[in-house]
Amino acid sequence: MTQYDLILLGAGHAHLGVLRRWAMFERPQGRIALVSVGHHAWYSGMLPGLISGQHAADDCRVELAPLCRGAKVELIVDQVAALQADTRQVQLASGACLQGKWLSLNVGGALSQPTQSGTAIECLAVKPFESFLQGWQRWKDDPAPTAIIGGGAAGVELALAMSRHVPHLALFCSGRLLSGHNAGLHLRALGHLRQRRVNVREYCPISHIENDQLFSEQQAVWQGARVLLASGATALPWLAQSGLECDARGFVNIAPTLQSYSHPHVFAVGDCSALPGAMRSGVYAVRQGPVLANNLAAVLHGTPLRRYRPQRQSLALLATGDGGALLGWRNWSAGGQIFGRWKDYLDYGFIRRHQWQG
C-alpha cells in the first residue's frame, strides 16, 4: 500500500484550480498525488462547440502531466473502484491500493439512465467525454434519428450543436426546458431549437426504454435507435459505500469548509458533493477551487480554514451551435454572436490558465 499525505481524487474544475495555484506558488509540504481516469481534463463548457465544429479537441482539454509536474504532484492515471473513509484507503481499478492522511474528492457524477429492456436502442452518455466523442463520431458518420434525454443547459447546447448533423432530433425534458433559468432564456432557447427543427417535449419524463421505444410512464413517446443521455447527475455508487455521510441521493454532505461532516479528513467539491446553495455546475466548482487550495494547505500546515460561500446568482452562457450564445442573468436574457465571442473568450481563458509548460 502506497502512503501519501494528500490524495486528490478526480481532475475536476476545482482540483485544476488547486494544481494551478500550487504550480504558480509554493505548494504545501508532503507527498501528494492526483488520481485521474485519463491524461487530460476535459472542459465540459466547450463540448458543444467541439460537436458543432467551433473548437478542436485540443482546445477543450487540459494536459495533466505538465500541470502536475509544475505543482510537484504525482499523477496516477487510474479509476477509483472503492473508498474506505474510516481507514483512508483508496482502491483503484488496477488493483493498486493507496492510503492518504487527507483526501479530496472532485470526481463528478454519473448520468441517470432510464431502465432499458432490449438492445434495439444504443444509449450514449455525454460522460465520460472520451467515450462520448468516439460514439458521436460513429453517429456523425452514419446519421440517424436521435433523441436527447435532458432539458438542462447541456441538453439544449448539444441539441443545437448536433442539429446540423442529425436528422429528426428530439429533446425530452422531465419538466420545463431550462428549469431554474429565467423565462426569457427559456423562450429564446425554445425559439432556437424550433428554428433548427428540434422536436422539444417538455414535461415528458422518460421512465423506461423498451426495445426501440421511449416511454413516459405507460405511453410510448418516441421510436428510434439512438438516445443521448444528457440528464442530471447521479452520485457515483462507491460514494455511498465509502462510509461517508451522504444525502438521500448519495452525494457527500459537506460543511462550508468543504469537509465531510462525518469524516473531516475528507474534502469533497463539485458535482459529487452536497452543500446548501451550491448548484452542481462548473461555475460553482471553479469558485470552490481557491477555498479548497487554502484549506488543503491549512490542514497540512495546521493553520485556520476558510469557509466557502456559494454565490447567489450565476451567469448562464449557452452556445447556440452557430458561433453565437444565449445569455441569462437574473431576470434578463439576450442572444447573439457577441455573446458567443464572450463565451469563447471565457472558455479559452480557462484552458490557457491551466495549460502548463514544462
SVG drawing of the C-alpha trace seen along z (x, -y; Angstrom):
<svg xmlns="http://www.w3.org/2000/svg" viewBox="-50 -42 60 49">
<polyline fill="none" stroke="black" stroke-width="0.4" points="0.0,0.0 1.4,-3.4 1.2,-6.2 0.5,-9.8 0.0,-12.9 -2.8,-14.0 -4.6,-12.3 -6.7,-14.3 -9.3,-12.0 -10.5,-13.3 -9.4,-16.1 -12.4,-18.3 -12.5,-22.1 -11.8,-22.7 -8.7,-20.4 -7.4,-22.0 -7.6,-25.3 -5.7,-23.8 -2.9,-22.4 -2.6,-25.7 -2.3,-27.6 0.4,-25.2 2.3,-25.4 2.4,-29.2 3.1,-29.5 4.7,-27.2 2.6,-24.1 2.1,-22.6 4.7,-20.1 4.2,-16.4 3.7,-13.7 0.7,-14.5 -0.9,-12.5 -3.7,-13.1 -5.8,-10.2 -7.4,-10.8 -9.2,-8.5 -7.3,-10.0 -4.3,-12.0 -6.5,-15.0 -9.1,-17.0 -11.9,-18.0 -13.7,-21.3 -17.4,-20.5 -18.4,-24.0 -16.6,-23.6 -18.0,-20.2 -21.0,-21.7 -18.5,-23.8 -16.4,-20.8 -19.5,-18.9 -20.6,-21.9 -17.0,-22.3 -16.3,-25.6 -13.4,-24.0 -10.8,-21.3 -10.3,-18.6 -7.0,-20.0 -8.8,-23.4 -11.2,-21.7 -8.9,-19.9 -6.0,-20.4 -3.0,-18.1 -2.5,-16.9 1.2,-15.7 2.8,-19.2 0.4,-20.8 1.1,-18.0 4.9,-18.4 4.6,-22.1 2.7,-21.5 5.1,-18.7 2.1,-16.3 2.3,-12.6 -0.1,-11.8 -1.8,-8.4 -3.9,-7.5 -6.4,-5.0 -10.0,-4.8 -11.3,-4.7 -13.0,-1.4 -13.7,-1.9 -13.0,-4.2 -12.9,-3.4 -13.3,-6.6 -12.6,-5.2 -9.2,-3.7 -8.5,-6.5 -7.8,-3.8 -8.5,-4.1 -8.8,-1.0 -8.1,-1.5 -9.4,0.4 -5.9,1.6 -5.8,3.3 -3.4,0.8 -4.3,-0.5 -3.4,-4.0 -3.7,-5.5 -3.8,-9.2 -3.7,-11.2 -6.0,-13.6 -8.3,-13.0 -10.0,-15.4 -12.8,-14.3 -13.6,-16.1 -14.8,-13.1 -18.0,-14.5 -21.1,-12.2 -22.7,-9.7 -25.6,-10.4 -29.1,-9.0 -30.4,-6.5 -33.9,-5.0 -34.3,-1.3 -33.8,0.5 -35.1,3.8 -33.8,4.9 -30.8,3.7 -32.6,2.0 -31.6,-1.5 -28.0,-2.5 -27.7,-4.8 -24.7,-7.1 -23.9,-9.2 -22.1,-12.6 -19.7,-11.5 -17.0,-10.2 -16.1,-12.6 -13.7,-10.3 -16.3,-7.6 -18.9,-10.1 -16.7,-11.6 -15.9,-8.2 -19.6,-7.3 -20.5,-10.7 -18.0,-10.2 -19.7,-6.9 -23.1,-8.6 -22.0,-11.6 -20.6,-9.3 -23.9,-7.4 -26.7,-9.9 -30.0,-8.6 -32.9,-10.0 -31.8,-10.7 -33.4,-11.5 -31.7,-13.5 -32.9,-13.0 -32.2,-16.1 -33.6,-19.6 -30.9,-21.4 -28.1,-23.6 -26.2,-20.6 -29.2,-19.1 -30.0,-22.4 -26.5,-23.1 -25.9,-19.6 -29.2,-19.7 -28.3,-22.9 -24.8,-21.7 -26.0,-18.3 -29.0,-19.6 -26.8,-20.3 -25.6,-16.7 -28.6,-14.6 -32.0,-14.2 -35.2,-14.3 -33.7,-15.3 -36.0,-15.2 -35.3,-16.6 -37.1,-15.3 -37.4,-17.3 -38.8,-16.0 -40.1,-19.4 -39.8,-22.9 -36.9,-23.4 -34.0,-25.1 -35.8,-24.7 -34.2,-27.1 -33.3,-29.7 -35.4,-32.8 -38.4,-32.9 -36.6,-35.0 -33.8,-32.4 -36.3,-29.7 -38.2,-31.3 -35.0,-32.2 -33.8,-28.6 -37.2,-27.3 -37.0,-29.6 -33.6,-28.5 -34.5,-24.8 -37.6,-25.2 -35.6,-27.0 -33.3,-24.0 -36.3,-21.7 -35.6,-20.1 -38.8,-18.5 -38.9,-19.7 -41.1,-17.7 -41.4,-19.5 -42.9,-17.8 -42.3,-14.4 -40.1,-12.4 -38.7,-9.2 -39.4,-6.4 -38.1,-3.4 -36.9,-2.1 -38.4,1.0 -36.8,2.3 -36.8,-0.7 -39.2,-2.9 -39.0,-5.6 -41.9,-5.5 -43.2,-8.2 -45.0,-6.1 -47.1,-3.8 -47.2,-5.9 -44.7,-5.4 -43.4,-8.9 -40.6,-8.2 -39.2,-5.4 -35.7,-5.1 -32.3,-3.6 -30.2,-6.2 -30.5,-8.0 -28.1,-10.6 -28.2,-10.9 -27.6,-14.5 -29.8,-14.3 -28.9,-15.4 -26.0,-14.0 -26.4,-11.0 -23.9,-10.1 -21.2,-7.5 -22.2,-4.3 -18.9,-4.0 -19.5,-7.2 -22.5,-5.8 -20.5,-2.7 -17.5,-4.6 -18.8,-5.2 -19.1,-9.0 -22.3,-10.7 -24.3,-11.3 -27.6,-12.9 -30.7,-10.9 -29.3,-10.9 -25.8,-9.6 -23.8,-12.9 -21.3,-13.7 -22.7,-16.1 -20.1,-18.8 -19.6,-21.7 -18.8,-25.3 -15.1,-24.4 -15.7,-21.8 -15.0,-18.9 -17.2,-15.9 -19.4,-16.2 -18.8,-12.6 -15.0,-12.4 -13.3,-15.8 -10.1,-14.3 -12.1,-14.0 -12.9,-17.1 -15.4,-17.0 -16.3,-19.5 -18.1,-19.9 -20.8,-17.5 -20.0,-14.7 -20.8,-17.0 -23.9,-18.4 -23.9,-21.8 -27.0,-24.1 -26.9,-26.9 -24.2,-25.3 -25.5,-24.1 -24.0,-21.2 -22.4,-23.4 -18.8,-24.1 -19.3,-27.7 -19.6,-26.8 -16.8,-24.2 -14.4,-26.8 -15.3,-29.1 -14.6,-26.4 -11.1,-25.9 -9.3,-28.8 -11.1,-27.9 -10.1,-24.2 -6.5,-25.1 -6.3,-27.2 -7.9,-24.6 -5.8,-21.7 -2.7,-23.7 -4.2,-24.7 -4.8,-21.1 -1.2,-20.1 0.3,-23.2 -2.1,-23.4 -3.4,-26.8 -7.0,-28.1 -9.5,-27.1 -11.7,-29.3 -15.4,-29.0 -16.9,-28.7 -20.0,-30.8 -21.9,-30.0 -22.7,-32.9 -26.4,-33.7 -26.5,-34.2 -24.6,-32.7 -24.3,-33.8 -25.6,-31.4 -24.0,-31.4 -25.3,-28.7 -23.7,-28.1 -26.2,-28.1 -24.1,-26.0 -23.5,-28.8 -20.9,-30.8 -23.4,-32.7 -24.7,-32.2 -27.7,-32.9 -27.1,-34.8 -29.2,-34.6 -28.6,-36.8 -31.2,-37.1 -34.4,-38.1 -32.5,-39.3 -31.8,-37.4 -30.1,-38.2 -28.6,-36.4 -26.3,-36.9 -22.8,-36.5 -21.3,-38.9 -22.2,-36.7 -20.7,-33.7 -17.4,-35.6 -17.6,-36.4 -18.2,-32.8 -15.2,-31.7 -13.1,-34.3 -14.0,-32.9 -13.7,-29.3 -10.3,-29.7 -9.2,-31.7 -9.9,-28.8 -7.9,-26.4 -5.0,-28.8 -4.9,-29.4 -4.5,-25.7 -2.2,-24.7 1.3,-24.4 4.5,-24.4 7.2,-22.1"/>
</svg>
